[in-house]
Amino acid sequence: MTRLKYMKFYEDRGLEISKAEGQYVWDPEGNIYLDFHTGHGVAFLGHRNPKVLEAIVSQLENVATATPSFKVKIREDMLASLENVIPAHLSHVTLLNSGSEAVELALKIARKTTGKKRLVGFSGSFHGRTMGALSVTGSPRYRSSFEPLVGDTIILPYNNVEALDKIDSETAGIIVEIVQGEGGVIPAERDFIKALKEKAEEKNAILIVDEVQTGFGRTGSIWAFQHYNVEPDILVAGKAVGGGFPVSLIALPEDLALKLEPGDHGSTFGGNPLACAAVKASVEVLLGDNVAGKAEFMGKLLYDKLVSKLRGNRLVKSIRGLGLMLGIDLRITPGSIIKCAQSRRVLTLKAGSTVVRLLPPYLITESDVEWGVEAVARCAYEELSLKTPT
């Protein structure tokens, strides 16, 4: 027994994972689990994706550590790959380590390049746990213990077009999730996103689209904003972009990039060769295996099966999402169903206060969908029987 204890900020699931491959994980006894959790969506390309794994190992044999002060070939190779997925109007990219860190940089860029201070976020949103990211996170349970946060920040109601009138000419940046993940898997309404883009342009504010969870094919397109025919001024991505390697990125247009100076930001591990290799390989998988198309197809199948199996269950309020980012909104807290599903060897996670969230890898098969839906549905009906008086 070691003296040190690992400080956990997440609830212990009571499960040891000893092996992971594709859409499955195993415990030490050899029991196989279907993973609809994927490390909060990180393993969207599958655990230990062979192309990503090969790229990282190959890079390890050459150069593992080098900051962007030094040129390394893999960084240029990565940029060439990213050109195939980053929108054409976004000409500059930098790598960081986590979604929170990328959000921090995006907020700093908004303030620096506009000369203004006000930042706008939305109710129910989640952008990370660092102080700047928390400031634009709209969920009080993440913020309340750490206030006061970054000043001159306002939180507006999500999916409320009228509330956008509160965005004024003092606004530097507006940050939004196209589908709120932690907030309950809530897609944005089309009129809301259209009005938000128009308001940002009208007030000369930077529109930051946070695609940390939605991006890289999960919603059935490479980026979720593509469903809405809108373009961000700054794109923030993470989780799946490294195929399991801890990396995030932001992309921005040249006019903003040219206003930044050396020292405005930095990251010891940002843009390291291993991260570049992982991102390059992940892009190749994304495009080469039609990941977005498969996510769209399997997401529809999963959604339809959930609706069919859970129709009539009075505990279920709605099923919603995009692609392979789905939520089952309940009339109870979801803990008991998440625990029950795990006992049936299907891993899910919570969103908001009442939602079972499903974030499977794009690799799932029709039999996986049957397995996952059957487990969740049985748990939901068992819970209904416990809540219903005899």
N, C-alpha and C positions, 0 to 999 in steps of 0.2 A: 504494500500500500504506500503510495507516494504521499509526501507531506502536502504538496500543492494540490489545490482543487481548481478545476477549470471554471471560470466565472461565466455562467450561462445567462443570456438575456432572452432566451426562448424557452418555452415549456419543454420539459423532457418528454419525449414520445415513448420512452421505455423500449426502444428497439435499437439493437446494434446492427449496423450494416457492415458486412465483411467483404462484400463483392458487389460490383455494379457493372452492368453491360447493357447498352442500348436503352430500352424502356423498362428494364427490370433491375431490381436489387435483391440481394440475398442476405439472410441472417447467418450467424455462425453454425446453426443447425442444418443449414442447407435449404431452408424454406424460401421460396421465391415470392417476391412481391411485385405487383404492377405499380410503377411509379408515376402517379399523377401529381406529384409534389415537385420533383426535379430541382430541389434546392432553391425554392421560390422562383422557379422558372429558368434557372441557369442552364440545366442540361436539356434544353429544347432539341438540340441536335443529337441527343442520345448520350448516355454515359460512355465515356472513353471512346468517343467517335474515332474510328481507326485513322482517318485522314488527319484529324487534328492531333491525335496522339503521335503519329509518325512525324508530323511537322515539328512538334515541340522537341521530341527526342533528337531529331536531326539537328535542330538549332542548338541544342545543349552540347552537341559534339563540336560546335564551332565557337560561337560567342554567346554567352548567357547574360552578360551584364555590360551595358553601355548606355549612357544617357544620350539624349538627343544632341548634346554638344559634339558627339562623334558620329560620323556616318557609319551605317551598317547596311549592307545590301538588302537584308530582309525588310528593313523599313521601307525602302523604295519599292520593293516587290509587293509589300502589303498595300501601299498607296495605289499602285497600279490595279490591284484587285478591287480595292474599295471604290475606284472610279466607276465600277459596274453597278454599284448599288447606292452610292451617295448621290442625291439629287444634283443635277448639273449646276444649279445656281449656288451650291455650297462648295467652295473651292479649297477650303483649308480645314484640316483635320488635326486633332491632337488626341493622344491616348492618355487615359488616367487609369485608376485602379478600381473604382466603385461608382455606382450611380450617384451616390451622395457627392462625391468629389467632382464628378462632371457637372452636376447641378450647381455646385458652388462656383465653378469657373464660369458657367453660363450667366449666373447672376452678376458676377463681377464684370463680365464683358458688357452686360446691359448697362450697368452704371457707368463704366469707364467710357464707352463709346457714345452714349447719349449725353453725358454730363448731368444726368438727372438721378434722383435717388429712389423714387417710389417703385415698389415691387408689388405685383398683384398675383395672388394665388386663388384657389377655389375650394369651397367647402367639400369635405370628403376626400380631398387629394392627399397623396403621400409622395414626397420627393426625397426623403432621406432623413437621417438622424443627426447630421451635423447642424451647427447653429443656423447657418444661412438657409440650408434646405428645410429645416424645421420652421423657419420663419414664413415660408410660403406653403407649408403643409397645412391643410385645412382641418385635420382631425385633432380635436382638443386633447385626446388621450395621449398623443405623442408630444404635445407642446407644453401642457400645463405645468409640469414639474421644472421646466427650464426657462420660463419667462422671467424677465423681459428678454426677448430675442432681438434680432436685427430690426432696427427702427424703420419707420416710414414704409410699413408693409400692410396691405389690406387683403382680407379674404372675402371674396364675393361668392354668392350662391352659384353652384355648378348648374349648367343647363338652364340658366335664367337669362334670357336675352335682355330684358329690361334693366337688370342689374348692371349690365355693361356700361350704362351711362355714367357710372361712378368712376370709370377710367378717364382720367383727365390728362392734360398736356404736361403734367409733372411726372407722369409715369415713365420709368426707364424700361421696365421689362414686365412681361406677363408670361406666366408659366402654366401649362395645361397638359393633362394626360388625355389622350384621345379615348382611352378606356381606363377608368380608374380601377386599379388593381386592388390595393389594400383597402380602398374605400368601399369595396363591395362588387367589383366587376361591373361597373356602370359605364356603358358606352355614351359618348357625347352625342347630343342631337345635332343633326346637320345644320339646322338654322342657327344654333348656338355657335358652332365653329365658324360658319360663314360670317356671322355678325362679329365674332371675336377678331377675326383677321381684318375685317374692315375697320373696326375700332382701333386696332393696333396701328394700322396704316394712317388713319386719320390723326391720331395723337403722336405719331412718330415714336412709338414704343416698340421694343424688340419682342417679337413673339417667339417664345421658347417652347418647343414641343418635347415633352419628356416621354421618350419611347424606351425607357430602361426595361420595362416588362413587355411592352407590346411589340417592340421592334424585332427585325430579323426574321420575318416570316410567320410569326405566331398567329397573327390575326387573319391569315389568308392572303396578305400582300406583304411585300418586303417591309414596308412601314405602314402603320395604321393610318397615318394622315392621308395616305393615298386613297383610302376609301371615301374621303371627304373632299377631294379636289381642292386641297389647300396646301400651301408650302410654308414651312417654318422659316423664321429668320435664323434661328439656331436650333439644331437637332441634337438631342442628348440621347445616347444609347448605352446599353450595358448588358448584363446578364448573358444572353445567348450569343453575343457578338464574338466571344472568345471560345465558344464550344466547350465551356466548362472551366477555362482558365480565367482567373480574376482580372478583368480588364473592362474599361468603359471608354467611350469616345464622345467628343463633341465635334460637330461640323458647322462651319459658318462661312458666309460670303467674304469675298476679298475686301470689300469696303470696310467691314468691321475688323477683319484681321489686321489691316494696315494701320489701324488706330491703336494697336497693342504694342507694348514695348518689352524688351528683355527684363525679366524680374517681375512682371505683372502677375505671373503665376509660375508654379514649378511643382514637380513631383519626382521624388527620388526614383521611384520605380516606373514612372510614366513613360510609355514608349519603349520599354526594354525589349531586347530582341526576342525573348520567349513570347511575350504578349503579341508582338508583331507577327511572329510565325503562327500563333494560334488564330489571330484575326484573319490572316491571309487564307489559311486552310479552311476556316469557317465560312468565308465568303465563297470559296470554291465548292464546298458542300452545299451551301444555300442555293447556288445557281445550278450546279451540276446535277443535283438530285431533285430539282423542282420542289424545294422544301415548302415554299409558300403555297403552291398549288395543292400539294398533298395535305397541308394543314387546313386549307379551305375545304377539301373534300372530306377529310376525316372529322373536321370540326362540325360540319353539317350532319354527318352520320351520328356523331356522339350527341349532338344537340337533339336530333330527332328521336334517338333511342331514349334519352333522358325524359323528353316530353311524353313519349309513349308510356314509359314505365311508371312515371310519377304522376301522370294525369289522374286526378281524383284524390290524391293524397292531400288532406286538409292542412298538413304541416308545411306544404310547399306553396309559397306565394308566387314565385316566378322563376324561370330559368332564362339566363341572358348571357350575352357576351359576343365575341367575334372569333371565328376560327377555333383554334385550340386554346382559347382563354375563356372559360365558361364558369358561371357561378349559379348555384342553386340557393335562392333566397328563401329562408325558412321563417316560420312564425316562432321559432325557439332559437336559442343559441346553438351553434353547430357542433359543439364539443363532443357530445355523445355519439353523433353520427360519424364524425371523423374517427373517433376511437373504435367504433364498431366496424367501420370500413377497414381500418388497419388490422383488426382481428380476422377479417376475411382476406387479408393480404393485398389490400389496395390502399395506397398512400395518397391522401388528399391534404388540403390545408384550409385555413380559415381566411375569410376576408370580411372587413367590416365587423359588425357584431352579430350578424345572423346568416352569413353566407358560407356554404361549402364551396371552396374554389378548386377547380380542376385545371392543372397546367401540364398536360402530358407532353412527351416528346412527339415530334412529327412522325416517328417511326411506328407508332401504334398501328395494329392491324384490326381487322373487323372482329376477330376473336378477342382481342384486348378490349375493344369497346364493349362487347357482350359481357366480359368478365367484370370490367369496371362498373358498368351501369347496373348489372345485377347485384353487385355487392352494395352499392350506394342505395339502390332502391329497396333491397331487403332491409337494410338498416333503417331507412326512413319509415317503412311500414311497421317494423318492430317498435320503433319509437312512437309511432302513431297509436299502436295498440296499448302502449303503456300510458299514453296521455288520455285515452278514451275510456270513460267509465263503463263498466260492464253492467 
